[in-house]
Amino acid sequence: MDYKTSGVDIEAGREFVSEIKQAVEGTHTSNVIEGIGGFGGLFRIPIDRFKKPVLVSGTDGVGTKLELAQSKNFHFEVGIDLVAMCMNDIITSGAKPLFFLDYIATGKLDKKQLLRVVQGISYGCGENNCSLLGGETAEMPGMYDEGEYDIAGFAVGVVEKEKLIDGSSIEVGDVLLGLQSNGIHSNGFSLVHIIIEQERLKLNQKLSGTNETLAEALLTPTRIYVKPILKLLKKIEIRGMSHITGGGLPGNVPRMLPVNTSDGFVPSAEIMKNSWPELPVFSLLRKISRLPDEELYPVFNMGIGFVICVAETAEKKAKKILEEEGQSVYRIGQIVSGNKTEVCWR
């Protein structure tokens, strides 16, 4: 009897670390002090560029999207998803991502499979000038089936204290701009699985109005909004931002609104439902499930992956900058005075 017999292969783990080294170190910026292999990743805070730096951190996973992704061998794509879910969170505070860490738990180490996951994570980090600083791969037989894994990510960014975006400058009349999602992203898949099973949807069927199969549309990696938002921050004042994740628009937009205001102002977000086009994947889910908006909007992003709040005078310039960065942008609503901090529809 030995450790390998119990299901944990230490030597395979060492080989895996060696194989991912190139993908990981390819993301390293000049602020990384040493490569992978130590007990802790070392990163130099760029204090020469900040008077009062504030670190912003976030952690997330990919949820039950992993079940579908693993069945279709979309491992690289969920690596990107993991990065997106964390980075889209910390950019809402105006923070530039510095470094990222991952955690992978699996029943039995499949080096080929998990290498693709790490390569996806590395790709997402590299595209946003963020260092993949380290991580952990845990082989846990009995907890997960062979070929099954779960992943979590951790991102840290930095922002100048006086430039921290917390919604405190939001005013009545400010405009809400919605940046289009590229699909379901990584939320709502527990409901998607039920719809697929109950309605016996074929994952290889073509999605109407597209050249994609249903599986490809569902597994499109979450869009990362870091680059266009950082570009926008250099040009205009952004008063609030919201990443549309679990809870959809009604659950996430209120999170960027100020709770306590000195003058008693209670901001609400008035959103116009038909102000952006519905993506084909949502049209299909709506039609097949026959669920009302009251059920769909708190679960899915419904085509809007990120929301920013700007003064009405800055709307035109903000749209121009974002569109130049390849984003589809829609005026989806405005800030009004209400009785409580919420999303109201019209």
N, C-alpha and C positions, 0 to 999 in steps of 0.2 A: 504494500500500500504506500502510495506517495501522493504529493500534491497534484501532480498531473492526472493521476487516476481519479482524483476527486473532481476534476473538471477544469482546473486552473493551470494553464501552461505558462510558466514564468519566462521560459526562453522565447516563446512566441511573442510575449509581451515586449521583451527587449528588442526583438527583430522588428516589431511594429513601430516602436519609437524611432529606430534607425531609418525605417522606410518613410516615415512622415517628416523627417528632419528637413528635407529640401523644401517641402511645401510650407512648413512652418517658418523657417528662417527666411524664406522669400518675402515674407510680410514685414520683416523687422526694419524699423526705422533707426536713425542714428541715436535715438534715446534708449534703445534696448542695451543693457549693460552686458549681458551674457546670453548665450544660446540656451536651448532646451536641455534638460537633464538634471538640473538642480532641484532642490526642494521648494524653491520659490522663484518666481520670475522677477527680475529686477528691471525697473524702468525709471529713468531720470525725468522728473517733472520739469517741463520747459519754463522755469520760473523767470528766465531772462525775457520772456515775451508777455509776462503777466505781472501786474502790481499786486493784486489780491486774487490769486487763482482759487477757484472753487471746483472740487472734484465732484462729478456727477456719475453715479453708478446705476446699473440696471441688470436684472437677470430674468431669463425667460426660457421657455422650451418651445417645442413645435407641436405638442399635443397629440391628438389621435390622428393627425395627418400622417404620422409615422407609419401607422398600420397600413394605409393604402400605399404609401411610398415604398415600403419594404416589399410589399407584394408585387410591385411593378419595377423594382430595382432602380428607383429614383433616389439614390443615396447622395450623389453630388448636390442635387437640388435641395434636399433638406438641410444640408450643410449651409447653403446660402440662406435658407429660411431662418435658421438659428441666429445667424449674424443679424439679419434684417430685424427680427423681432426685438433684439436688444438695442441695436443702434437707433432704430426709429423711436424708441422710448427716450433715450438720453438726449437726442437732438431736440426734443421738445423744450428742453431748458436752455437751448442755445449752445450746448456743449459740443466741442469737437472731439470725436472719439480718439483715444490714445492707445488703448490696448484691450485685448479680448482674451478670455480663457474659456475652455470648454470642458464638459464632463460627459463621458460616454460610458454607459453601463450595458453589458451584453451577457448573454448566456454562455456563448463560446466565441472566442476571438476569431473572427473571419477577417484576415488582414486585407484581402482584396476589397471586401465590402466597406470596411471602416476607413480604409485609405481614401476611398471616394468621398466619404463624409468629411474627412479632414481636408481634402482638397477643395471641397465646396466651401468649407469654413474659411480656408486660406484665401480663396477667390473673393469671397465677400469682404474679408478684411482688407486685402490688397487693393480692391477697387475703391476703398474709402480711406486709404493711407493710414490704416490702423494695424498695429502689430498684434499678431497672434502670439501671446507671450508664454503660454503654457496650457496645461490641461491634465486630465486624469482619465485613464481608461481602466475600468473595473470589470473583470471577468467574474460573473456571479451565477454559476450554474445552480439551477433550482429556482432562482428568482426570475430568470428570463429563459424562454425556450431557445434552442440553438437557432441561430440566424436572426434572432430578435434583439433589438437594442433600443435604448432610450437615450436622449441627449438633452443637455442643458447648457446654457451659455451665460457669460458674465462680461459686461462691457463697462469700461471706465473712460470718461471723457473729462474735459476741462473747459471752464468758461471764466472770463473775468467777472468778478463779483458784481460790478456795476452794470454788466451786460446780461446778467442772469434774467431769463424770461420766466416770469411767474404769474402773468395775467393781471398784475396790479395796475397796469396802465390802460386796461380795456375800458372803453366808453360806449355809451348808447350811440348807435349809428355806425359803429365799426362794421366792417365787411368780413364775412366768412368765405374764404376761398377753399374749395375742395380740390385736392390733387387726386386724379383718377388712380384707382388700384388696377392691377393687372389680373385680377381674379379673386378667388376666395382668400388668398394669403394663407394664414395659418390658424384661423379661428372658425369654429362652427362645424368642424368635421365629425363631431359626435352625431349631430343631426344629419349630416351628409350621409354617413354610414347607414343610418336608419332608412333614409329615403331610397338609397341604392338598393338595400335589401328588400324593403317592402314593395317597391315598385319594379323590382327586378331589372334595373337599368343595366345595359351592356356598356362596360367601360371602354370598349373598343369602337363604339358607335361614333360617327362624326357629329360634332356639336354644330347645330344649325347656324349658318352664317359665318362659319370659320373653316379653316383647314385642319383643325385639331380634333383629336379624339376627345371624348369626355374625360378620360384619365389624364391626358396631357393638359387639358384646361384646369382640372382640379389640382394638379401637381405643379403648376407653374410656380416658380419660387417667388416668395414675397418681395415686392418692390422695395428697394432701399432708397430713402429720400434724403440721405445725408448730403450728398454733393449739391443738389439744387438748393437745399435750405441754407447751407453754408455760403453759397454764392449770394443768395438773397439777403442774408444777414449783413453782408458787406455794403449793401446798397440802400436798404430801407429799414425802418423800424417795424419789427414784428412784435405784436402785443401779446400774442398767445398762440400756442400750438397744441395739437392733439393727434396722437397716433390712434387710428381707428382699429382697435383689436377686439378682444372679447367684450361684448356689451354693445358693439356697434356704435353708431352715431349717438343714440340717446344715452349710452353709458359712458362714453369717453369725452365728448365735447364739453360737458359740464366740468370735467376735471381741469380744464385750462382756465376756467372762469374764477375771478377773485371771490372768496367767501366772505371776508370782512372788509367793508369799505367805510371810510371815515364819514362820508356823507349819507350813509344809509342806502346807497344804491345797490339794488339786487339785480345782477345781470342774468338774463336768460338768452338762450340762443334760438332764434327763430329760423327754422330751416324749411326751404321749399323743396318738396320731394321730387318734383319733376324738372328740376333745374340741371340735371346731368343725365346722360344716356345710361340705360341699364345694360350691363354686359350680358352677352349671350348665356353664360353659365348661370347667372342669377335668374334670367328669364326662364331657363329650363327648370331650375329648382322651384321657382314660383308656380309654374304650370303643373309640374309633376306632383308637388307636395300639396298644392291647393291651400297653402297656409296664407293667412292674412298678413298685412304689413306689421301688425302689432306683434307677430311672432317672428317675422323675418328680420326686421331692422335691429332688434336687440341681440341678434345672433351673428349676422353677417355684416360685412362692410358695405354691401350693396353697391359697390362701384366707386366708393370714395375711401382711399387708404390713409389720407392725412389731411388735416384741416389747419389752416393758419388764419389768424385774425389780424387785420391791418386797418388803419384809418381809411376811410372812403377815398381820401385824396391820394392815397398810395396804391389803390387797387390797380389802376391801369399799368403802372410801372412794374408792380409785383407780377402781374400776369405775363407781361412781356419777358421779364427775366426768367421766369419759370418755364415758359414755353420755349425760350431759346435753349434751355437745359433739357429739352425733350419731354416736358411734362404736359399733360392735358389738364387744363385748369378751368374750374367753373365757379361762378359766384353762386353759392348754395344757400346763403342766408345772411343774417345780420344780427347785431346785438341789440336787444330791447330791454326795457326795465320791466321786471316782473315781480311776482310775490315770492318766488324761490328760484334758486339756481337750477335750471333744467333746460331741456330741449323742448320747444313747442313747434308744432308743424303748421304749415299753411300751403 
